[in-house]
Amino acid sequence: MKKCLALTLALVLALGCTACGGSEKKETTAETTAETAAAESGETAAASSDTEYKATDIEYHSVAEIQKRGVLHVATEATFAPYAFKDADGNIVGLEASMAQAMADDMGVELVIDDMAFDSVLPSVQAGLDDVAIAALTPDAERQKSFTFTQSYLSNGQMSLVRKDDVDKFKDESAMVAGVTMGAQKGSYQQKVAETLYPDCTGRYLETIPNVVMDLKAGNIDIAIMDYDNAYSYAQQNDDLETAFVVPMLDGDEPANCAAAMKGNEDLTNYLNELIQKYIDDGSMQKWYEEAVELQLSLNETE
């Protein structure tokens, strides 16, 4: 476990591991070097001379060690409204941003959100650059081999989004035939679903959900597959778009949006599970969701 951090991230990214505010925000892409990302996070092993653990050790990301350092590092991709997105001032906002801030407050630490390409979110946790990934992650069997997930904090399943003129055409899955071009976020669970359930269709996968929506509006794809809340929000925002049919989960998978930690980090995930359940029980989770949806709609109205 105690290998050089730079070599660890390079290996993780080379393997292409697939994978959303806070008081500080950092932009990180898949091309960012391990040294740069670590320097930005301020959490290299050298910067923590008071601990025997390295950032690549599970123990380094335990609740006690996070509290000792005084910072909770969260990896996300902030173009996933209403879960995580940016307001007019560039601040990361949304359900997950509010939840992450509450988690940091309950832990008694500062929150730092590292914003990066979606397909870098899980590798960043695996390489020890972030303590946890909060990016509407579905814990399918493949991801569970490499990460330990929390319970789901909110999930309404998956939905398809089409141009309003094509609603009648896409009443159900029978429309997913050869000649149809479908879009989804690159590296997302929805890409896996699209490729598995609709192999006769042509796939076109882009880095962000906004880019997928732009592709749909431009006519480059016929249908987009995404999280239900994404589809619902964009249908509300755009008069020329409408939700179509409900997209099923793959066999054995349940609708879930979870946070992910290093494989075996039960200490952190168990602690976060207690907080997630508290936020659900006291109504905070639903409140954050409703506030995020309202904010997203208001931002669209001012554009």
Secondary structure by P-SEA (a helix, b strand, c coil): ccccaaaaaaaaaaaccccccccbbbbbcccccaaaaaaaacccccccccccccccccccccaaaaaaacbbbbbbbccccccbbbccccccccaaaaaaaaaaaaacbbbbbbbccccaaaaaaaacccccccccccccaaaaaccccccccccccccccccccccccccccccccccbbbbcccccaaaaaaaaccccbbbbbcccaaaaaaaaaacccccccccaaaaaaaaaacccbbbcbbbbccccccccccccccccaaaaaaaaaaaaaaaaaaaaaaaaaaaaaaaaaaaaaac
